[in-house]
């Protein structure tokens, strides 16, 4: 069942994006591997569609959920690449 937030990050919320980028930046430095996974297979679209805050954030930004997800992933991947690592995403949709 998709109950907001059901463990989903509110990826359309700017504060969530900022926090997640800083978290990935910090955690990815703790591993010697040249690969770092950001997940991606646990996206629950119905959760986002039913969450009023996510819908308000999407409306404010003029983005679709797919565009917000892309922005979120690209921002995380940029900090991983800045460290000379390769970002990995598992797609499960």
Helices and strands as residue ranges (DSSP letters): H 14-28, E 35-37, H 45-50, H 52-61, H 65-82, E 86-88
